[in-house]
Amino acid sequence: MQIETKEDEFSKEETIRQVNVNHKAWLGTYIILALLCLGIYFIVRLQVFSRWTSYHALVQKAVLAGFFIFIVLTASRYVQSLISRYKHVKAIAYNLIRLVRIISGIVIGMIVIAFLFENWYTAAASLGLISLVLGFALQTPISSFIGWLYIIARNPYKVGDRIQINDFKGDVVEIGYLDTTLWEFSGDYLTNDLPSGRLIRFPNTLVFQYEVYNYSWRKFPYIWNEIPFHIAYESNFTYVEEVLRRITKEVLGPDLEEKVKELKELVKQTAVDELTIREYPFITLRINANTWVEASVNYLVDPKKASTVRTEIIRRVIPELLKQTDSVMFPKSNAR
């Protein structure tokens, strides 16, 4: 595990280094292009090419607009490089970078409009007319963009979260301006919570239409899971409870016991009854509709590791129970 951790850390550092190199390359390119535009502007003003004097005004406006556009792109890329250095807040950095890009795009659009129209009133009237036409023609994309603003502001989910919205379940891999991309888990071909390999894209407007179930709450990124074991009425229930609790603790380790304490502290800050947080892990018994008793072990787990943990607990519990045939009996009917 230590070797894998070191490899993962090296991979992350290498990715960050490549991103920084990419940012520096783009910064250098934008600065060179801005200086080039500025140089062309002064050359034209000196009327070096007197043969094309009729085009001087147009060229000056074009290169001056280009200069300001490349300045905006340089500032945008520099801000993005600063944000990407904070690797411990990856999801927040992702949203901030998206926000910086859309702001820079708006500023560039304003620069283009300012240099296309000499009269600001004409520019405003033209922009208003275009906006009116586009508003009717692009209602759904505009609603999706507003949904993106809502996601950024209210943060119902972020990149890396495991969510469910409507019938879509998956891990968020991208939050675009118009849609969100999920890496599906479970799905039509699986009965567990492992990734299915399919990508799901849905418009951001769905956040206004359906409930969002987030399994990766930042303050407490765990869910309760339950595994039922079927035993006969004649079994020693005390022994069964001891085995289930002991093996579950061994599989999960001591860390999650502290998480239960954190959960209790969070519950105290709400109107929820604190007594509903049971001993960890806790065992429940109930009578099945057939001829056996269900002994269920309940525990906290990372939602992305639920299948692995469940498999390990079952793999270790059943052989342990089978060792004590006098204390633990299993149903032998064909109805089980």
N, C-alpha and C positions, 0 to 999 in steps of 0.2 A: 504493500500500500504506500509506503514511503517513496519507493522508486516511481510509482505512478504519479504521486503527488508532485514530485520534483519535475517529472516530464511535463505534467500539466502546467506547472508554473513556468517552465521554460517556454512551452508553446504560447502561453499568454503573453509573456514578455517579448517573444519574437513577433507576435501579431501586433503588439503595441509599437514595437520598433518599426515594423513595416508601415503602419499607419502614419507614424511621425515622419518617416521618409517621404511618403506620399504627399502629406501636407506641405512639407518643405518644397517638394518639386512643383506643386501647384502654386505655392506662394511665389517662388522664383519666376515661374512662367507669367503669372499675372503682373508682377512688378515690371518685368521686361516689356511686356505688351503695353502697359500704361506709359512707360517712358518712351516707347516707340511712337505711341499716339501723340504724346506731348511734343516730341521732336518734329513729327510731321506737321503739327499745328504751327509751330514757330517757323518752319521752313516755308510753309504756304504764306504765312503773314509777311515774310520777307520778300515775297513775290519772286522767288527764284525761278519758278516756271511761269514766266509772264505770258507764254503762248496760250495758256488755259485759264486766263483771268476770270472768265465767266463761271468757272466751276470752283473758284476759290472759296466763296461763301459756303457752298454746299460741303466741300471737303473739310473746311474748318469746323462746321457744325458736327459732321460725322466723327471726325477724330477726337473732338472735344467730348462728345458724348461717349465715345469709346474709352477715353481716358477716365472719365468718372465711373463708367461701368466697371472697368478693371480695378479701380480703387475700391469700389464696393465689394467686388469679388475677393480682393486681397484681404479686406477687413473681415469679410465673412469667413474665409478660410482660416485666418489667424484665430478668430474666436472659436471656430470648431476645433482647432488644434489644442487650444487651452482647455476646452470642455472635455475632450477625449483623454486628457491626462488623468482625470479623476476616475480611475478604473474601479473604485469601490462603489460607485453609484452609476452603474452601467445603464440601467433603465432610464434614470433621470437624464443622464448625458444624451441618450438616444433622443428623447423628447426635445431637449434643448437644441440639439443640432438640427432637428427637423424645423423647429421654430425659427432658428437663425436663417435657415435656407429660405423659408417662405417670406420672411421679412426682407431679406436681400433681393428676392425675386420681385417683391412689390416695389422696392426702391428703384430697381433697375427699370421696371415698367414705367415708373414716374419720370425717370431720366429720359427714356425714349420719347414719351409723350411731350415732355418739356422741349425737346429739341426738334420734334416733328412740327409742333404748332408754335408759331410766334405769339399768337394771341391766346392767353390763358382762358379767356371766356369761350373761345371756339373749342379749345381742348376739353374744357369741362362739359360743354354741351355735347360734344361728340362722345365723350366717355360716358355721360349719362344715358345717351341714346343706346349706345352699345351695351351698357349694363342692363338696360331695360329689356332689350331683345334677348340677351343671354340669360337673363333671369327667368324668362318664360321657357326658353328652349332647354335650359340646363338645370331644372328644378332638383332632380335627383342628385346629380353631382354636387350642387351647392349645399343640399341638405347633408350629404355625406361629409363635405368639408366642415360644416358647422358641427357635425358629430365628432370630427377629429379635434376641433377646438374644445369640445366638451370633454373628450377623453384626456386631453392634455391638462385641462383645468381641474376637473373633478377626479381624474385618475381612478376610474373604476377597474382598470387593469393596465398593466405595463408589459413591456417585452420580457419574456421569461416566465410570466405567470401562467398557471394552468386554470382555464376558465371553461364555463359552459354558458352559452347564450342561444336561446331558442333550442334547436336540436343539434347545435354545433358544439363539440367538445374537443379541446386540444390545448397545446402550449403555444402561447403567442410568440411568433417569430418576427413579425413585422407589423407596424402600425403606420399605414400610408395616409396620405391626405384624403383619399377617397374610400379606402377599404382596409380591412385587417386580415392578416394571414395567420392561420393556425396550423400547427402540425398535429394532426388528429391523433387522439388516443382512443382505445376501444374501437368503436365503429361497427360496421355491419359484419365484419369478418372475424372479430375477436370477442371473447367473453371476459377479458381481463382489462386492466387499465394500462397496457403497454402501447407504445406508438404503433399505429397501423401503417405508417409510411405514406399516407395521403395528406395533401395540403388542402386546406379549406380557406376560401376567400369569401368574405361577406362584407356588404357595404356598412360604413360606420353609422348609418341611420338606424341600424338595429338596436343601438344602445338607447334610443328613445322609445323603442317599441316593445322590447322584451327585458326580462330580468337578467342581470349578469351575475352568475355564480363564480366567485373567485376562490380557488382552493389554495392560493398562495398569498394570504394576507400577510402584509409586511410585519405586523406586530406579533403574529402567531401563525407561522406557515405550516401548521400540522392539522390533520383531520383524525377523527376517531374511526377506527376500523374494528370489525367484529368477525370472529371465526367460530362457527358452531360445531361442536363434536357430539355425536349421537351415542348415548350410553344407555344401558338397561336400568330398570328401576332398582335392581338388586345391587348396583354398584356402590362403592364407598365414595360419596360425593365430596367429603373432606379431602380425601387423597387426590381425587381428580382436580379439585380446585388448587391444591398445593402444586401439582405437576404443571398445570396450565400457567399459573402465576410465575413459577420459578423459571420455566423454559422461556416464557415471553420476556422476562427481565434479562435473561442471558442473551437472547437474540438482539434485543433492542439496546442493551447497555444501560449504564446509569444516567446518561445525559438527559434522557427524556423525562426522568422523574423531576428534574429541575424545571422542565417545560410545563409540567402540571402545576407547579407552584406559580409560575408566571401566568398561566391561564387563570388560576384562582385570583391573582392580583388584578388581572384585567376584568374579571367578572365582578369583583367588588366595586369597580367604578361604574357599573351599570345597574339596571333594575332587576337583573336575573338573579335568582336565588343561588347563593354561593354553595349551598348544600348539594346542588345537582352535580357538582364535580366530585366524582367518586374516587375511592382509593385506586392507585395506579399500580399495575393493571387490574381491573376488577372483573369478577366472574359473575355471570347471571345464569340462573337455571329456570327453565320453563318446560312445561309438558307439551310434547309434540302431539299433533292430531292423531298420529298412529300409536305405536306401542313403545315409545322410548322417551328419554329425557334429553333435551338439548342443553349441554353445558357450553356456554359461549364466553370466550375471552375477549375483552374490550381493551384497546390500547391506542396510543397516539402514534402516528407515523407520518413521515413525509409523503404527500400524495403521489409523488413520482417514484417512490420506492415501495408502494403498498403491495404490489404483486410479489416482489422479491421477498419482502419480509413475511408475507402470508405463507408463501411456499416453504420458507425455512422453518417457520413455527410448526406447520403441519408435518413436515418431514421429521422433525425431532420429537414432537409430542406423541404421535401415534406409536412408534416403537417403544417409547417409555411407558405408555399405558398398557401395551401388550405384555410387558414384563410381569405385571401383577394381575394374573388372570383371576385370582380370588377377590381382589379389590375392585377391579374394573371389568365389567361385562358389557358386551356389545349385543345389539339386537340381531337376532338370527332369522328373522322372518323375511320372506320374499318381498314384503311390502316396504322395506326400508330403502 
